[in-house]
Amino acid sequence: YMSGLRWELESLNRDQYSLGSACVISGYRIGLLIAGAGALILSTAFNWNHTYLLMGLLVALGSCFIFIAPDPS
């Protein structure tokens, strides 16, 4: 987590720290909701194999965003 925090601080101006921190915390909490409650809701509509597949695809999508994010200058 610390390397992510360092990247966040290096890529923002000083006056943008609070907004950046709010975005990181909101994204973390939304991710927890999707991974927890979202998986349980999906498992009622589909079987667990499809639910795990969809959750894995969401992790892969998030990883793609990390790989295409620009390095802080």
Steps between C-alpha positions, in 0.01 A plus 500: 500500500782740573629489144149585379487790744839622382382484136188696596702771671754527220236531230297776670565859586501595866158663478353177356604268785163500677301426183745229400479339842120510487505328160734227626286432807177501297648259246619270777158491665315448171738215419427339837126524437529351153726218618286415801134582454523507121630145490223380729235671287645353181510154654123508545451568128784277370693208639826552687715405202362790297525731800870419550561546129338843502691606812823385336419705190444806719844447659655467153328820389635685801849364429479630141424848630804481727724397209385783273516770769778749425801521728516815710753743365 
